[in-house]
Amino acid sequence: MAEINNRVLAALLVVAIVVSLSGTLFSLNMIRTIPITPITGYAMYDSGTANISIQSVAAILVDPNYDSIAFESGYTKTGGGAGEYNCTMRVNGTSEDPQQWNSSECGGQWNSTWEDVNGPDGDGPTPIVVYNDGNTYVRLYADINTTATEILPCGDDALGWGGSGMFSWWFQDNESKSCNATTDNGRVANYTNWRNWLNVTPDGDLGVSGDNNDLACPCLNFTDLHDSLAIGFAISIPSHIDPSVIQNGERKILIGINATDKGSAVDACDGTMA
């Protein structure tokens, strides 16, 4: 093989450099023509959305701290005279300002001291408190699972109560403006069940009743601090009570609270006060 002298090597080197530079210039020129979005130093903006839907819920809750009334044990005094006597005890008002009252015929823990010894911390019993726990207006009904004849039977009907004792209840705002702003607009002026002692007329099944005697509140608000109802209860016990009542000891009365949804519109309560 012939030897390659220095001039030939130099010529080959020059050709190689020219070809290499030509390829580099060609590549750079091609890159410049490609539309590439810069990665650094380029401001970009877009937007998104967040969607939320609020569900309409009708719900009520009996406050666990105010879910019962304990009348404790006692007896009805006869007064030493002829005729029929009865002990009547009442609890109403609100959870913050409960009211208790008993007649002079009440004996034992039913007498005038019962309000001091029965309740927590000596404050006496309180009414039952029901909250509107949803976000719609509700119409409230109350019912009990028994009758006074079953719980407090008597040997006769000297008092004209059908041969038994008597149950009554009382409905009022526990927080102001709860039963459709009753404290300032007078919309329950014709609602005869409001803040009156009413004889209980049970259905027995604790179902929603169409009987106005069981209507606790035509339209209970759902706004916080204005969404609770107080239910008071009264019991009248004749002196001529059937001995079986004494023998059977404690008697329990179950109060059922039912609600129907009135919706959340501002005029949902119009026309429901009577």
Buried (B, 14 or more C-beta within 10 A) or exposed (E): EEEEEEEEEEEEEEEEEEEEEEEEEEEEEEEEEEEEEEEEEEEEEEEEEEEEEEEEEBBBBBBEEBEBBEBEEBBBBBEEEEEBBBBBBBBBBBBEEBBBEBBEBBBBBBBEEBBEEBBEEEEBBBBBBBBBBBBBBBBBBBBBBBBBEEBBBBEEEBBEBEBBBBBBBBBBBBBEBBBBBBBEEEBBEEBEBBBEEBEBBBBEEBEBBEEBBBBBBBBBBBEEEBBBBBBBBBBBBBBBBBEEBEEEEEEEBEBBBBBEBBEBEEEBBEEBBE
